[in-house]
Amino acid sequence: MATVDMSVKLAAPAADVWAVVGDFLNIHQWHPAVDRIEAIGAGGIRRVHSGNGGPVFDEVQLERDDEGRRMRYAIVGKPFPMENYSAWMSVEDSDGGSIVRWHSAFAPDEGAEEKAAGIVKFIYKSGFDALLERFGAG
């Protein structure tokens, strides 16, 4: 299993940041790599339409803790050179601002370890860059 663990410090309070990133069905409203979302069923599954002709894939929310500002989700299927992708996202208060943490574990395809990790890091960094633009650096 491979892992990617990244974080960013923002100037906004954790509650304000969680109101944005914690809304599982509205990632397209803050993440530049996501063009649009479709809710599947009762809303625990989102169909992600990537921007710029990227893949369309489903993600399922596995756990959610609004009080602790944490959620866990997984990719259904195999849109990238990896399997069993599961990720955790959390927002914590920190010195008048907040820290957003994004951590994942996955099984990269044989020979595609660097490529798979690079895709995940690009997704996280582009999301963090958008949050920095929206909330400012902490």
A tleap script that builds the chain and sets N, CA, C and O, in Angstrom:
source leaprc.protein.ff14SB
mol = sequence {
  NMET ALA THR VAL ASP MET SER VAL LYS LEU
  ALA ALA PRO ALA ALA ASP VAL TRP ALA VAL
  VAL GLY ASP PHE LEU ASN ILE HIE GLN TRP
  HIE PRO ALA VAL ASP ARG ILE GLU ALA ILE
  GLY ALA GLY GLY ILE ARG ARG VAL HIE SER
  GLY ASN GLY GLY PRO VAL PHE ASP GLU VAL
  GLN LEU GLU ARG ASP ASP GLU GLY ARG ARG
  MET ARG TYR ALA ILE VAL GLY LYS PRO PHE
  PRO MET GLU ASN TYR SER ALA TRP MET SER
  VAL GLU ASP SER ASP GLY GLY SER ILE VAL
  ARG TRP HIE SER ALA PHE ALA PRO ASP GLU
  GLY ALA GLU GLU LYS ALA ALA GLY ILE VAL
  LYS PHE ILE TYR LYS SER GLY PHE ASP ALA
  LEU LEU GLU ARG PHE GLY ALA CGLY
}
set mol.1.N position { 0.837 -1.183 0.000 }
set mol.1.CA position { 0.000 0.000 0.000 }
set mol.1.C position { 0.880 1.245 0.000 }
set mol.1.O position { 1.912 1.301 0.669 }
set mol.2.N position { 0.455 2.217 -0.751 }
set mol.2.CA position { 1.111 3.514 -0.777 }
set mol.2.C position { 0.226 4.508 -0.025 }
set mol.2.O position { -0.980 4.303 0.111 }
set mol.3.N position { 0.836 5.576 0.454 }
set mol.3.CA position { 0.076 6.617 1.138 }
set mol.3.C position { 0.515 7.988 0.654 }
set mol.3.O position { 1.649 8.179 0.215 }
set mol.4.N position { -0.395 8.924 0.741 }
set mol.4.CA position { -0.097 10.339 0.525 }
set mol.4.C position { -0.735 11.075 1.695 }
set mol.4.O position { -1.905 10.859 2.012 }
set mol.5.N position { 0.038 11.941 2.331 }
set mol.5.CA position { -0.438 12.697 3.490 }
set mol.5.C position { 0.015 14.139 3.299 }
set mol.5.O position { 1.211 14.428 3.305 }
set mol.6.N position { -0.944 15.039 3.132 }
set mol.6.CA position { -0.613 16.446 2.912 }
set mol.6.C position { -1.517 17.313 3.779 }
set mol.6.O position { -2.602 16.889 4.177 }
set mol.7.N position { -1.064 18.527 4.067 }
set mol.7.CA position { -1.872 19.453 4.846 }
set mol.7.C position { -1.579 20.880 4.417 }
set mol.7.O position { -0.570 21.163 3.772 }
set mol.8.N position { -2.487 21.770 4.792 }
set mol.8.CA position { -2.316 23.189 4.505 }
set mol.8.C position { -2.876 23.980 5.679 }
set mol.8.O position { -3.888 23.598 6.267 }
set mol.9.N position { -2.216 25.084 6.020 }
set mol.9.CA position { -2.677 25.962 7.096 }
set mol.9.C position { -3.374 27.156 6.467 }
set mol.9.O position { -2.826 27.829 5.594 }
set mol.10.N position { -4.603 27.407 6.931 }
set mol.10.CA position { -5.424 28.484 6.386 }
set mol.10.C position { -5.704 29.535 7.456 }
set mol.10.O position { -5.631 29.248 8.650 }
set mol.11.N position { -6.023 30.749 7.023 }
set mol.11.CA position { -6.273 31.858 7.939 }
set mol.11.C position { -7.683 31.829 8.531 }
set mol.11.O position { -7.943 32.553 9.492 }
set mol.12.N position { -8.581 31.040 8.008 }
set mol.12.CA position { -9.972 31.015 8.448 }
set mol.12.C position { -10.187 29.997 9.568 }
set mol.12.O position { -9.447 29.019 9.668 }
set mol.13.N position { -11.202 30.227 10.413 }
set mol.13.CA position { -11.533 29.259 11.458 }
set mol.13.C position { -11.951 27.912 10.862 }
set mol.13.O position { -12.490 27.850 9.757 }
set mol.14.N position { -11.698 26.853 11.601 }
set mol.14.CA position { -12.012 25.508 11.124 }
set mol.14.C position { -13.483 25.352 10.752 }
set mol.14.O position { -13.799 24.684 9.768 }
set mol.15.N position { -14.380 25.952 11.515 }
set mol.15.CA position { -15.816 25.826 11.213 }
set mol.15.C position { -16.138 26.400 9.836 }
set mol.15.O position { -16.946 25.829 9.104 }
set mol.16.N position { -15.523 27.513 9.480 }
set mol.16.CA position { -15.764 28.126 8.165 }
set mol.16.C position { -15.216 27.253 7.036 }
set mol.16.O position { -15.855 27.095 5.996 }
set mol.17.N position { -14.044 26.695 7.250 }
set mol.17.CA position { -13.428 25.840 6.228 }
set mol.17.C position { -14.225 24.538 6.079 }
set mol.17.O position { -14.465 24.084 4.961 }
set mol.18.N position { -14.635 23.939 7.201 }
set mol.18.CA position { -15.404 22.696 7.154 }
set mol.18.C position { -16.739 22.909 6.434 }
set mol.18.O position { -17.220 22.004 5.751 }
set mol.19.N position { -17.333 24.077 6.576 }
set mol.19.CA position { -18.595 24.366 5.882 }
set mol.19.C position { -18.413 24.233 4.372 }
set mol.19.O position { -19.374 23.958 3.654 }
set mol.20.N position { -17.201 24.426 3.890 }
set mol.20.CA position { -16.903 24.312 2.457 }
set mol.20.C position { -16.440 22.899 2.113 }
set mol.20.O position { -17.077 22.226 1.303 }
set mol.21.N position { -15.345 22.439 2.713 }
set mol.21.CA position { -14.766 21.148 2.316 }
set mol.21.C position { -15.539 19.959 2.863 }
set mol.21.O position { -15.443 18.861 2.314 }
set mol.22.N position { -16.291 20.150 3.917 }
set mol.22.CA position { -17.034 19.053 4.517 }
set mol.22.C position { -18.327 18.711 3.804 }
set mol.22.O position { -18.975 17.720 4.139 }
set mol.23.N position { -18.709 19.512 2.831 }
set mol.23.CA position { -19.933 19.249 2.074 }
set mol.23.C position { -19.599 18.273 0.948 }
set mol.23.O position { -19.159 18.681 -0.126 }
set mol.24.N position { -19.807 17.000 1.198 }
set mol.24.CA position { -19.379 15.927 0.299 }
set mol.24.C position { -19.894 16.097 -1.126 }
set mol.24.O position { -19.200 15.745 -2.079 }
set mol.25.N position { -21.086 16.627 -1.278 }
set mol.25.CA position { -21.684 16.735 -2.613 }
set mol.25.C position { -21.363 18.048 -3.324 }
set mol.25.O position { -21.879 18.303 -4.412 }
set mol.26.N position { -20.526 18.874 -2.726 }
set mol.26.CA position { -20.221 20.158 -3.357 }
set mol.26.C position { -18.732 20.416 -3.552 }
set mol.26.O position { -18.298 21.568 -3.545 }
set mol.27.N position { -17.952 19.365 -3.724 }
set mol.27.CA position { -16.515 19.535 -3.950 }
set mol.27.C position { -16.258 20.365 -5.206 }
set mol.27.O position { -15.252 21.070 -5.291 }
set mol.28.N position { -17.148 20.283 -6.162 }
set mol.28.CA position { -16.982 21.048 -7.401 }
set mol.28.C position { -17.052 22.560 -7.163 }
set mol.28.O position { -16.618 23.339 -8.012 }
set mol.29.N position { -17.589 22.977 -6.026 }
set mol.29.CA position { -17.690 24.407 -5.739 }
set mol.29.C position { -16.386 24.998 -5.200 }
set mol.29.O position { -16.255 26.218 -5.095 }
set mol.30.N position { -15.427 24.142 -4.861 }
set mol.30.CA position { -14.152 24.682 -4.385 }
set mol.30.C position { -12.935 24.032 -5.031 }
set mol.30.O position { -11.860 24.632 -5.031 }
set mol.31.N position { -13.065 22.831 -5.578 }
set mol.31.CA position { -11.895 22.138 -6.142 }
set mol.31.C position { -11.835 22.340 -7.651 }
set mol.31.O position { -12.775 21.969 -8.353 }
set mol.32.N position { -10.754 22.916 -8.166 }
set mol.32.CA position { -10.678 23.244 -9.593 }
set mol.32.C position { -10.597 22.040 -10.537 }
set mol.32.O position { -10.857 22.188 -11.731 }
set mol.33.N position { -10.247 20.864 -10.037 }
set mol.33.CA position { -10.148 19.687 -10.907 }
set mol.33.C position { -11.502 19.000 -11.112 }
set mol.33.O position { -11.613 18.070 -11.910 }
set mol.34.N position { -12.526 19.458 -10.392 }
set mol.34.CA position { -13.849 18.839 -10.472 }
set mol.34.C position { -14.801 19.784 -11.201 }
set mol.34.O position { -15.049 20.907 -10.762 }
set mol.35.N position { -15.321 19.303 -12.318 }
set mol.35.CA position { -16.240 20.107 -13.122 }
set mol.35.C position { -17.639 20.129 -12.529 }
set mol.35.O position { -18.249 21.188 -12.386 }
set mol.36.N position { -18.148 18.929 -12.179 }
set mol.36.CA position { -19.476 18.856 -11.564 }
set mol.36.C position { -19.622 17.529 -10.828 }
set mol.36.O position { -18.829 16.603 -10.999 }
set mol.37.N position { -20.668 17.472 -9.999 }
set mol.37.CA position { -20.980 16.303 -9.174 }
set mol.37.C position { -22.429 15.915 -9.416 }
set mol.37.O position { -23.299 16.772 -9.576 }
set mol.38.N position { -22.676 14.612 -9.439 }
set mol.38.CA position { -24.037 14.090 -9.417 }
set mol.38.C position { -24.195 13.276 -8.140 }
set mol.38.O position { -23.349 12.436 -7.834 }
set mol.39.N position { -25.263 13.514 -7.396 }
set mol.39.CA position { -25.562 12.693 -6.226 }
set mol.39.C position { -26.209 11.399 -6.702 }
set mol.39.O position { -27.122 11.418 -7.528 }
set mol.40.N position { -25.738 10.297 -6.186 }
set mol.40.CA position { -26.274 8.979 -6.535 }
set mol.40.C position { -27.026 8.457 -5.310 }
set mol.40.O position { -26.473 8.430 -4.211 }
set mol.41.N position { -28.252 8.052 -5.486 }
set mol.41.CA position { -29.034 7.527 -4.377 }
set mol.41.C position { -29.345 8.605 -3.362 }
set mol.41.O position { -29.743 9.711 -3.726 }
set mol.42.N position { -29.164 8.285 -2.082 }
set mol.42.CA position { -29.501 9.207 -0.996 }
set mol.42.C position { -28.401 10.232 -0.726 }
set mol.42.O position { -28.490 10.971 0.255 }
set mol.43.N position { -27.394 10.297 -1.545 }
set mol.43.CA position { -26.367 11.315 -1.386 }
set mol.43.C position { -25.082 10.834 -0.757 }
set mol.43.O position { -24.170 11.637 -0.561 }
set mol.44.N position { -24.967 9.550 -0.429 }
set mol.44.CA position { -23.733 9.027 0.127 }
set mol.44.C position { -22.721 8.667 -0.942 }
set mol.44.O position { -21.583 8.313 -0.635 }
set mol.45.N position { -23.140 8.757 -2.211 }
set mol.45.CA position { -22.247 8.494 -3.342 }
set mol.45.C position { -22.289 9.706 -4.264 }
set mol.45.O position { -23.357 10.230 -4.580 }
set mol.46.N position { -21.109 10.138 -4.688 }
set mol.46.CA position { -21.048 11.242 -5.648 }
set mol.46.C position { -20.368 10.749 -6.917 }
set mol.46.O position { -19.358 10.048 -6.862 }
set mol.47.N position { -20.927 11.119 -8.049 }
set mol.47.CA position { -20.297 10.847 -9.342 }
set mol.47.C position { -19.502 12.098 -9.690 }
set mol.47.O position { -20.068 13.175 -9.876 }
set mol.48.N position { -18.200 11.946 -9.776 }
set mol.48.CA position { -17.280 13.049 -10.008 }
set mol.48.C position { -17.012 13.164 -11.503 }
set mol.48.O position { -16.571 12.208 -12.141 }
set mol.49.N position { -17.279 14.333 -12.048 }
set mol.49.CA position { -16.950 14.639 -13.442 }
set mol.49.C position { -15.730 15.546 -13.408 }
set mol.49.O position { -15.831 16.725 -13.069 }
set mol.50.N position { -14.586 14.994 -13.759 }
set mol.50.CA position { -13.341 15.764 -13.756 }
set mol.50.C position { -13.365 16.805 -14.864 }
set mol.50.O position { -14.019 16.626 -15.891 }
set mol.51.N position { -12.645 17.886 -14.640 }
set mol.51.CA position { -12.519 18.909 -15.664 }
set mol.51.C position { -11.522 18.520 -16.737 }
set mol.51.O position { -10.766 17.564 -16.567 }
set mol.52.N position { -11.513 19.245 -17.831 }
set mol.52.CA position { -10.554 19.062 -18.923 }
set mol.52.C position { -10.524 17.647 -19.488 }
set mol.52.O position { -9.459 17.136 -19.834 }
set mol.53.N position { -11.683 17.019 -19.580 }
set mol.53.CA position { -11.746 15.690 -20.189 }
set mol.53.C position { -11.222 14.565 -19.332 }
set mol.53.O position { -10.974 13.470 -19.835 }
set mol.54.N position { -11.045 14.813 -18.033 }
set mol.54.CA position { -10.577 13.775 -17.124 }
set mol.54.C position { -11.649 12.728 -16.892 }
set mol.54.O position { -12.746 12.826 -17.442 }
set mol.55.N position { -11.339 11.732 -16.086 }
set mol.55.CA position { -12.272 10.616 -15.891 }
set mol.55.C position { -13.532 11.008 -15.118 }
set mol.55.O position { -13.548 11.988 -14.373 }
set mol.56.N position { -14.574 10.223 -15.314 }
set mol.56.CA position { -15.791 10.286 -14.518 }
set mol.56.C position { -15.775 9.050 -13.633 }
set mol.56.O position { -15.590 7.937 -14.126 }
set mol.57.N position { -15.966 9.231 -12.334 }
set mol.57.CA position { -15.891 8.106 -11.405 }
set mol.57.C position { -16.749 8.397 -10.180 }
set mol.57.O position { -17.138 9.537 -9.927 }
set mol.58.N position { -17.035 7.330 -9.421 }
set mol.58.CA position { -17.856 7.457 -8.224 }
set mol.58.C position { -16.994 7.385 -6.971 }
set mol.58.O position { -15.995 6.668 -6.911 }
set mol.59.N position { -17.418 8.153 -5.973 }
set mol.59.CA position { -16.810 8.102 -4.650 }
set mol.59.C position { -17.934 7.900 -3.639 }
set mol.59.O position { -19.010 8.483 -3.769 }
set mol.60.N position { -17.677 7.076 -2.640 }
set mol.60.CA position { -18.667 6.802 -1.598 }
set mol.60.C position { -18.146 7.337 -0.266 }
set mol.60.O position { -16.992 7.121 0.106 }
set mol.61.N position { -19.021 8.035 0.432 }
set mol.61.CA position { -18.661 8.536 1.759 }
set mol.61.C position { -18.828 7.386 2.752 }
set mol.61.O position { -19.916 6.824 2.879 }
set mol.62.N position { -17.752 7.040 3.450 }
set mol.62.CA position { -17.759 5.907 4.364 }
set mol.62.C position { -18.019 6.311 5.806 }
set mol.62.O position { -18.678 5.583 6.549 }
set mol.63.N position { -17.512 7.450 6.197 }
set mol.63.CA position { -17.682 7.955 7.567 }
set mol.63.C position { -17.772 9.464 7.521 }
set mol.63.O position { -17.214 10.108 6.633 }
set mol.64.N position { -18.486 10.025 8.496 }
set mol.64.CA position { -18.612 11.476 8.580 }
set mol.64.C position { -18.785 11.843 10.049 }
set mol.64.O position { -19.585 11.234 10.759 }
set mol.65.N position { -18.033 12.838 10.496 }
set mol.65.CA position { -18.120 13.333 11.866 }
set mol.65.C position { -18.090 14.859 11.785 }
set mol.65.O position { -17.020 15.466 11.753 }
set mol.66.N position { -19.272 15.469 11.752 }
set mol.66.CA position { -19.324 16.929 11.627 }
set mol.66.C position { -18.760 17.622 12.867 }
set mol.66.O position { -18.106 18.658 12.753 }
set mol.67.N position { -19.007 17.063 14.035 }
set mol.67.CA position { -18.489 17.673 15.261 }
set mol.67.C position { -16.955 17.651 15.272 }
set mol.67.O position { -16.322 18.634 15.656 }
set mol.68.N position { -16.366 16.538 14.853 }
set mol.68.CA position { -14.911 16.423 14.787 }
set mol.68.C position { -14.329 16.930 13.484 }
set mol.68.O position { -13.110 16.947 13.309 }
set mol.69.N position { -15.198 17.346 12.559 }
set mol.69.CA position { -14.806 17.864 11.237 }
set mol.69.C position { -13.896 16.884 10.494 }
set mol.69.O position { -12.792 17.230 10.074 }
set mol.70.N position { -14.393 15.647 10.344 }
set mol.70.CA position { -13.646 14.605 9.629 }
set mol.70.C position { -14.601 13.818 8.743 }
set mol.70.O position { -15.781 13.659 9.058 }
set mol.71.N position { -14.060 13.326 7.621 }
set mol.71.CA position { -14.816 12.394 6.788 }
set mol.71.C position { -13.844 11.443 6.112 }
set mol.71.O position { -12.665 11.741 5.918 }
set mol.72.N position { -14.386 10.291 5.763 }
set mol.72.CA position { -13.608 9.290 5.048 }
set mol.72.C position { -14.429 8.858 3.847 }
set mol.72.O position { -15.645 8.688 3.942 }
set mol.73.N position { -13.761 8.683 2.724 }
set mol.73.CA position { -14.451 8.274 1.504 }
set mol.73.C position { -13.538 7.358 0.693 }
set mol.73.O position { -12.341 7.260 0.965 }
set mol.74.N position { -14.114 6.692 -0.302 }
set mol.74.CA position { -13.341 5.782 -1.155 }
set mol.74.C position { -13.785 5.948 -2.598 }
set mol.74.O position { -14.932 6.299 -2.875 }
set mol.75.N position { -12.861 5.691 -3.510 }
set mol.75.CA position { -13.197 5.666 -4.934 }
set mol.75.C position { -13.757 4.284 -5.253 }
set mol.75.O position { -13.207 3.261 -4.844 }
set mol.76.N position { -14.855 4.279 -5.986 }
set mol.76.CA position { -15.463 3.035 -6.465 }
set mol.76.C position { -14.967 2.835 -7.896 }
set mol.76.O position { -15.090 3.740 -8.720 }
set mol.77.N position { -14.418 1.687 -8.195 }
set mol.77.CA position { -13.878 1.456 -9.535 }
set mol.77.C position { -12.412 1.820 -9.608 }
set mol.77.O position { -11.723 1.897 -8.591 }
set mol.78.N position { -11.944 2.044 -10.828 }
set mol.78.CA position { -10.510 2.237 -11.044 }
set mol.78.C position { -10.252 3.278 -12.143 }
set mol.78.O position { -9.834 2.925 -13.246 }
set mol.79.N position { -10.502 4.566 -11.840 }
set mol.79.CA position { -10.258 5.587 -12.857 }
set mol.79.C position { -8.787 5.981 -12.999 }
set mol.79.O position { -8.415 6.646 -13.966 }
set mol.80.N position { -7.958 5.581 -12.052 }
set mol.80.CA position { -6.544 5.921 -12.036 }
set mol.80.C position { -5.728 4.630 -11.895 }
set mol.80.O position { -6.302 3.577 -11.616 }
set mol.81.N position { -4.408 4.686 -12.081 }
set mol.81.CA position { -3.596 3.459 -11.996 }
set mol.81.C position { -3.375 2.999 -10.551 }
set mol.81.O position { -2.243 2.901 -10.077 }
set mol.82.N position { -4.492 2.721 -9.866 }
set mol.82.CA position { -4.449 2.272 -8.475 }
set mol.82.C position { -5.774 1.603 -8.133 }
set mol.82.O position { -6.775 1.766 -8.831 }
set mol.83.N position { -5.753 0.849 -7.045 }
set mol.83.CA position { -6.965 0.208 -6.536 }
set mol.83.C position { -7.084 0.484 -5.049 }
set mol.83.O position { -6.122 0.883 -4.394 }
set mol.84.N position { -8.288 0.262 -4.528 }
set mol.84.CA position { -8.546 0.369 -3.086 }
set mol.84.C position { -8.164 1.726 -2.504 }
set mol.84.O position { -7.611 1.800 -1.407 }
set mol.85.N position { -8.462 2.810 -3.245 }
set mol.85.CA position { -8.185 4.158 -2.762 }
set mol.85.C position { -9.190 4.521 -1.679 }
set mol.85.O position { -10.401 4.452 -1.891 }
set mol.86.N position { -8.682 4.903 -0.535 }
set mol.86.CA position { -9.501 5.383 0.576 }
set mol.86.C position { -8.820 6.623 1.130 }
set mol.86.O position { -7.599 6.648 1.280 }
set mol.87.N position { -9.603 7.653 1.435 }
set mol.87.CA position { -9.017 8.910 1.896 }
set mol.87.C position { -9.759 9.445 3.112 }
set mol.87.O position { -10.939 9.162 3.317 }
set mol.88.N position { -9.047 10.218 3.904 }
set mol.88.CA position { -9.567 10.890 5.074 }
set mol.88.C position { -9.273 12.370 4.917 }
set mol.88.O position { -8.179 12.755 4.502 }
set mol.89.N position { -10.242 13.186 5.246 }
set mol.89.CA position { -10.048 14.628 5.220 }
set mol.89.C position { -10.527 15.176 6.564 }
set mol.89.O position { -11.579 14.780 7.065 }
set mol.90.N position { -9.746 16.091 7.142 }
set mol.90.CA position { -10.128 16.688 8.418 }
set mol.90.C position { -9.740 18.162 8.435 }
set mol.90.O position { -8.850 18.605 7.709 }
set mol.91.N position { -10.439 18.902 9.289 }
set mol.91.CA position { -10.148 20.325 9.486 }
set mol.91.C position { -10.070 20.554 10.986 }
set mol.91.O position { -10.994 20.215 11.726 }
set mol.92.N position { -8.948 21.139 11.433 }
set mol.92.CA position { -8.716 21.378 12.860 }
set mol.92.C position { -8.424 22.855 13.091 }
set mol.92.O position { -7.846 23.523 12.233 }
set mol.93.N position { -8.830 23.363 14.260 }
set mol.93.CA position { -8.448 24.717 14.655 }
set mol.93.C position { -6.947 24.748 14.911 }
set mol.93.O position { -6.366 23.778 15.399 }
set mol.94.N position { -6.325 25.883 14.572 }
set mol.94.CA position { -4.886 26.029 14.789 }
set mol.94.C position { -4.496 27.498 14.834 }
set mol.94.O position { -4.537 28.181 13.810 }
set mol.95.N position { -4.124 27.986 15.994 }
set mol.95.CA position { -3.597 29.352 16.162 }
set mol.95.C position { -4.438 30.410 15.451 }
set mol.95.O position { -3.897 31.210 14.688 }
set mol.96.N position { -5.731 30.428 15.683 }
set mol.96.CA position { -6.609 31.426 15.077 }
set mol.96.C position { -7.012 31.115 13.653 }
set mol.96.O position { -7.830 31.832 13.077 }
set mol.97.N position { -6.468 30.078 13.080 }
set mol.97.CA position { -6.826 29.637 11.731 }
set mol.97.C position { -7.198 28.174 11.771 }
set mol.97.O position { -7.820 27.703 12.723 }
set mol.98.N position { -6.814 27.461 10.738 }
set mol.98.CA position { -7.132 26.033 10.696 }
set mol.98.C position { -6.100 25.285 9.871 }
set mol.98.O position { -5.350 25.875 9.092 }
set mol.99.N position { -6.080 23.980 10.059 }
set mol.99.CA position { -5.253 23.087 9.251 }
set mol.99.C position { -6.179 22.075 8.597 }
set mol.99.O position { -6.985 21.428 9.265 }
set mol.100.N position { -6.053 21.946 7.283 }
set mol.100.CA position { -6.784 20.922 6.548 }
set mol.100.C position { -5.791 19.805 6.261 }
set mol.100.O position { -4.708 20.043 5.727 }
set mol.101.N position { -6.170 18.592 6.621 }
set mol.101.CA position { -5.330 17.421 6.368 }
set mol.101.C position { -6.071 16.507 5.397 }
set mol.101.O position { -7.279 16.300 5.506 }
set mol.102.N position { -5.312 15.968 4.446 }
set mol.102.CA position { -5.865 15.036 3.461 }
set mol.102.C position { -4.891 13.868 3.390 }
set mol.102.O position { -3.722 14.044 3.046 }
set mol.103.N position { -5.370 12.698 3.712 }
set mol.103.CA position { -4.532 11.505 3.772 }
set mol.103.C position { -5.215 10.390 2.997 }
set mol.103.O position { -6.434 10.233 3.074 }
set mol.104.N position { -4.440 9.620 2.257 }
set mol.104.CA position { -5.014 8.497 1.521 }
set mol.104.C position { -4.082 7.299 1.556 }
set mol.104.O position { -2.876 7.418 1.776 }
set mol.105.N position { -4.683 6.145 1.331 }
set mol.105.CA position { -3.948 4.892 1.170 }
set mol.105.C position { -4.534 4.207 -0.054 }
set mol.105.O position { -5.742 4.255 -0.286 }
set mol.106.N position { -3.667 3.567 -0.838 }
set mol.106.CA position { -4.113 2.928 -2.071 }
set mol.106.C position { -3.065 1.932 -2.525 }
set mol.106.O position { -1.916 1.965 -2.085 }
set mol.107.N position { -3.484 1.042 -3.419 }
set mol.107.CA position { -2.577 0.052 -3.996 }
set mol.107.C position { -2.294 0.458 -5.438 }
set mol.107.O position { -3.140 0.259 -6.310 }
set mol.108.N position { -1.110 1.027 -5.704 }
set mol.108.CA position { -0.794 1.426 -7.077 }
set mol.108.C position { -0.611 0.202 -7.976 }
set mol.108.O position { -0.199 -0.867 -7.526 }
set mol.109.N position { -0.927 0.388 -9.248 }
set mol.109.CA position { -0.660 -0.672 -10.222 }
set mol.109.C position { 0.842 -0.942 -10.242 }
set mol.109.O position { 1.648 -0.046 -9.992 }
set mol.110.N position { 1.203 -2.171 -10.540 }
set mol.110.CA position { 2.615 -2.535 -10.616 }
set mol.110.C position { 3.325 -1.660 -11.639 }
set mol.110.O position { 2.878 -1.536 -12.779 }
set mol.111.N position { 4.417 -1.062 -11.231 }
set mol.111.CA position { 5.192 -0.191 -12.103 }
set mol.111.C position { 4.658 1.230 -12.197 }
set mol.111.O position { 5.256 2.068 -12.870 }
set mol.112.N position { 3.539 1.517 -11.531 }
set mol.112.CA position { 2.932 2.855 -11.623 }
set mol.112.C position { 2.903 3.558 -10.270 }
set mol.112.O position { 2.057 4.421 -10.032 }
set mol.113.N position { 3.816 3.194 -9.395 }
set mol.113.CA position { 3.828 3.764 -8.054 }
set mol.113.C position { 3.983 5.277 -8.078 }
set mol.113.O position { 3.216 5.991 -7.432 }
set mol.114.N position { 4.971 5.769 -8.818 }
set mol.114.CA position { 5.216 7.215 -8.875 }
set mol.114.C position { 4.069 7.938 -9.577 }
set mol.114.O position { 3.659 9.017 -9.148 }
set mol.115.N position { 3.559 7.357 -10.638 }
set mol.115.CA position { 2.459 7.982 -11.369 }
set mol.115.C position { 1.214 8.091 -10.486 }
set mol.115.O position { 0.580 9.145 -10.443 }
set mol.116.N position { 0.861 7.016 -9.785 }
set mol.116.CA position { -0.323 7.018 -8.925 }
set mol.116.C position { -0.174 8.054 -7.806 }
set mol.116.O position { -1.089 8.840 -7.557 }
set mol.117.N position { 0.972 8.052 -7.140 }
set mol.117.CA position { 1.200 9.027 -6.078 }
set mol.117.C position { 1.187 10.446 -6.635 }
set mol.117.O position { 0.684 11.360 -5.981 }
set mol.118.N position { 1.728 10.640 -7.821 }
set mol.118.CA position { 1.732 11.964 -8.443 }
set mol.118.C position { 0.327 12.473 -8.739 }
set mol.118.O position { 0.047 13.660 -8.571 }
set mol.119.N position { -0.554 11.586 -9.178 }
set mol.119.CA position { -1.946 11.973 -9.440 }
set mol.119.C position { -2.602 12.440 -8.145 }
set mol.119.O position { -3.246 13.488 -8.113 }
set mol.120.N position { -2.436 11.662 -7.079 }
set mol.120.CA position { -3.048 12.014 -5.793 }
set mol.120.C position { -2.481 13.334 -5.281 }
set mol.120.O position { -3.235 14.203 -4.842 }
set mol.121.N position { -1.171 13.490 -5.332 }
set mol.121.CA position { -0.552 14.738 -4.866 }
set mol.121.C position { -1.030 15.936 -5.678 }
set mol.121.O position { -1.265 17.005 -5.114 }
set mol.122.N position { -1.178 15.777 -6.991 }
set mol.122.CA position { -1.682 16.869 -7.829 }
set mol.122.C position { -3.098 17.246 -7.407 }
set mol.122.O position { -3.411 18.431 -7.293 }
set mol.123.N position { -3.952 16.261 -7.175 }
set mol.123.CA position { -5.334 16.535 -6.764 }
set mol.123.C position { -5.349 17.281 -5.434 }
set mol.123.O position { -6.063 18.273 -5.290 }
set mol.124.N position { -4.572 16.817 -4.467 }
set mol.124.CA position { -4.541 17.473 -3.167 }
set mol.124.C position { -3.985 18.894 -3.278 }
set mol.124.O position { -4.562 19.834 -2.732 }
set mol.125.N position { -2.871 19.046 -3.980 }
set mol.125.CA position { -2.254 20.373 -4.086 }
set mol.125.C position { -3.157 21.363 -4.802 }
set mol.125.O position { -3.265 22.511 -4.372 }
set mol.126.N position { -3.809 20.951 -5.883 }
set mol.126.CA position { -4.688 21.889 -6.584 }
set mol.126.C position { -5.869 22.273 -5.696 }
set mol.126.O position { -6.325 23.415 -5.737 }
set mol.127.N position { -6.365 21.340 -4.901 }
set mol.127.CA position { -7.428 21.673 -3.953 }
set mol.127.C position { -6.937 22.625 -2.878 }
set mol.127.O position { -7.624 23.591 -2.544 }
set mol.128.N position { -5.756 22.365 -2.332 }
set mol.128.CA position { -5.191 23.241 -1.308 }
set mol.128.C position { -4.917 24.640 -1.864 }
set mol.128.O position { -5.158 25.639 -1.185 }
set mol.129.N position { -4.419 24.709 -3.087 }
set mol.129.CA position { -4.176 26.023 -3.703 }
set mol.129.C position { -5.472 26.820 -3.804 }
set mol.129.O position { -5.478 28.026 -3.558 }
set mol.130.N position { -6.564 26.161 -4.163 }
set mol.130.CA position { -7.862 26.833 -4.248 }
set mol.130.C position { -8.332 27.290 -2.867 }
set mol.130.O position { -8.896 28.376 -2.726 }
set mol.131.N position { -8.099 26.457 -1.849 }
set mol.131.CA position { -8.478 26.864 -0.490 }
set mol.131.C position { -7.631 28.031 0.008 }
set mol.131.O position { -8.140 28.922 0.686 }
set mol.132.N position { -6.338 28.030 -0.326 }
set mol.132.CA position { -5.475 29.161 0.032 }
set mol.132.C position { -5.966 30.445 -0.624 }
set mol.132.O position { -5.962 31.505 0.001 }
set mol.133.N position { -6.383 30.354 -1.865 }
set mol.133.CA position { -6.896 31.531 -2.569 }
set mol.133.C position { -8.197 32.022 -1.916 }
set mol.133.O position { -8.437 33.226 -1.823 }
set mol.134.N position { -9.007 31.100 -1.478 }
set mol.134.CA position { -10.305 31.462 -0.889 }
set mol.134.C position { -10.184 31.965 0.538 }
set mol.134.O position { -10.843 32.938 0.903 }
set mol.135.N position { -9.341 31.311 1.371 }
set mol.135.CA position { -9.280 31.622 2.796 }
set mol.135.C position { -8.002 32.336 3.236 }
set mol.135.O position { -7.968 32.904 4.328 }
set mol.136.N position { -6.960 32.322 2.420 }
set mol.136.CA position { -5.689 32.918 2.795 }
set mol.136.C position { -4.839 31.951 3.611 }
set mol.136.O position { -5.350 31.031 4.249 }
set mol.137.N position { -3.528 32.184 3.574 }
set mol.137.CA position { -2.588 31.333 4.305 }
set mol.137.C position { -2.608 31.675 5.783 }
set mol.137.O position { -2.702 32.843 6.163 }
set mol.138.N position { -2.518 30.646 6.613 }
set mol.138.CA position { -2.544 30.854 8.069 }
set mol.138.C position { -1.165 30.899 8.653 }
set mol.138.O position { -1.013 31.067 9.862 }
savepdb mol mol.pdb
quit
